[in-house]
C-alpha cells in the first residue's frame, strides 16, 4: 500500500482527534459515575448518582416513577417519605445521613462472621407487583390479605411450591394474564408484601379471593367462604 | 385539459393507494412472522414443560417401585431422595402447562404429598429406623395412584404427539355461542380412565372414559378428576398448615354479636382508645372465626368460641418515625401487659420503616413455646400498638406435660464439635404436620455462621437446624 504525505497527515490528525475525544469521553463518564454518597443530592440534581439513588429507593419500597436520573418532583416526594419513615429530617434532600441509611437498608445480609450472603429478599418485588396489580384501591389489610393468599398457597399441597410458580401459574391471576403485573408497585403494596411474607394473614387461611360484583365463575363461588375484606370475598 | 388533469389525479391517487397497500402488506407480513416466531418460542417452552413432566413422573414412579423393595437403609434413602427430587420437579413443571381456568389440582396434591412423605421417610430411614406397617401401606397406596397417573400421562403424551393436540380446549366460536353450531363437550367433568366404578358417579366415569381428550389441559383435567375419586390417603403430613381445622387454645363458651362489641370496646380501651363504637361489619366462617368489627381505621376479628380478639389492625397513616427498634420492643412488652398477656417473650423483630413487626412467644418455666406465638405491630411514630395477631396462639396453645428424658449436657454432647454454644434452653417447636417436638434449643456459632440447633429432649435426636442471617431489617431465621 502506498500513502502520500497528505494521507499520513490526515491519519495523524484522526488519531489525535480520536484520543482527545476518548479522553474527554472517559473524563465525562467518570464524573458522571461519581458514586452515590460523594455529595448531597437535591431537587434539580441530575446524573448517574441520582439514578443510583432512585434505584435504591425502589429497592427499599419507595416508588419514584421512572428511573431517569433526574431529581424531580416524584424523587423528592419519595425521599421525603423515606426520611419520614426512618426518623430523618424530611426535607427531600438526599444528604449524607439519608444516603447512609439508604445504603444500610439496601445492603446485603451477612453471617455472624460478616460474610456477605446476598439480599435474601428476591420474592418481595414480585409479590408486591402481584398485590398492586390485583388489589390497588383495596384497604391496606385487603392488600396484605391478597399476599397472604399467595403465602397460604405456598403452604397448601394443591399448589406449586414457589411464589413465582404460584403467581405465574396459568389463569391463576387475571392481572398476570393481562400484563398488569408488570406495573411498578406502590409503597403500600411493597409494605403489604413484606408483611404477608413475614407471616401476617388477615384472611385466616384463605387460598382464593374474588370480587363478587365482577365474577360469575362457578368454581370460585363454590369454595367455602371465610370472610369479606374490602371488595373481595376470601375463600378456602 | 380538464380530462388530462383528472387522469393525472387518478394516476397519483392509485399510485398512493398502491404504495399504502404495499406498505401495509409488508408490515402485515412482518408482524405475522414475528408473531409466528414468538408463538413457536412459547410453544417450545410448553412442550419442554410437558416432556419434563412426563419424565419426572416416570422417574418418580420407578424410584417408588425400587424404594419399596430396598432393604439396606443406604439404598432406601437414596431412592427416597430420588422420589423427593423428581416430585418437586414435577409440581414445578405441572404449573407451567397452559390452562383455561383456575382450580384446585389433585395431581399437585398427590405429588406434593409424596414429596413430603418421602422427605420424612428419608429422615426416618437414615436414622436407622424402619418404616412401620402403616407407613409401608401409605407408601404402597401412593405408588398405586402414581402408576395410574403415570399411565394416563404417557397416554396423553402419545396422543399429543400423534394428533397434535391443542394445549387448551378452544372456546366456543360465535355460531356455537349463539346456539347454532354443535357444542363440543369439554372434558372438565371427566372420570376414571379405566372405569373403576367403586367410587364416584359411575355414569360420569363411563362418560369420561369414552372421551378422548381434545386438548392437553383437557387430558390433565380428566386425570385430575380421576384422582379426586380415589379415597383420601391416610397420611397427614406437613401439608395444608395454612388452615387450622381444630384450634386447641380457644376458651370455652360462645358469644353473640353484642358481647363481641363489648369485647372489642374493652380491648380498644386497654390500648388507650376512648369511647369507641365498633360495629360488626361481617362474619368470618372458620374454626377460629366469628365477628369482624370496624371502628374508624380499626379492623378487629373476634372469635365466636371463647370470645377472644384474634386479629386487630389499625390502618391509620403513620407520622414521622421517632422510635428505634429496642424502644419498639419495650412498647410491645408494655402493650402485652396492658392486654393481660403474661409470660410472653419477644423472639424476633422485623423493621418495616414506619412500623416494626414483633413476635412474642409463650414462656413456661423457662421453656419457650414457639408454637404459641402472637405477632405485634408497633407504630414507630408514637409507639402505639397498631397490629395484633393471636391466631397462632389460639390455634396451638394447650396444656402440655413437658418432661425431658435426657439432660442438657447429654444433649450438648450431640452437637457438632465445632459448634460454640452461646445460649441454651428448653423449647417446644413445631414439627411435621401439627405435631410438636420438645427440644433443647442451642444458639451458637460454627464456621462463621450463627445457628439454632434443636435436640429432641426425649429421644435425643437432632431434629432441626436453623441458620440465622443478619439482614438490614433484623435477624432472619432460615
Interface residues (C-beta under 8 A of the other chain):
Chain A: X60 X61 X82 X84 X85 X86 X87 X90 X104 X105 X106 X107 X109 X110 X111 X112 X113 X114 X115 X117 X120 X121 X139 X140 X141 X151 X152 X153 X155 X156 X157 X158 X159 X160 X161 X162 X165 X166 X168 X169 X170 X171 X172 X191 X194 X195 X198 X199 X200 X201 X202 X204 X205 X207 X217 X219 X220 X224 X225 X226 X227 X228 X229 X236
Chain B: X88 X91 X92 X94 X95 X96 X97 X98 X99 X100 X101 X102 X103 X104 X105 X106 X108 X109 X112 X113 X116 X239 X240 X241 X242 X243 X244 X282 X283 X284 X285 X286 X288 X289 X292 X299 X301 X310 X311 X313 X315 X318 X319 X320 X321 X322 X323 X324 X350 X352 X353 X354 X357 X375 X380 X387 X389 X391 X445 X448 X449 X450 X468 X469 X470 X471 X472 X473 X476 X478
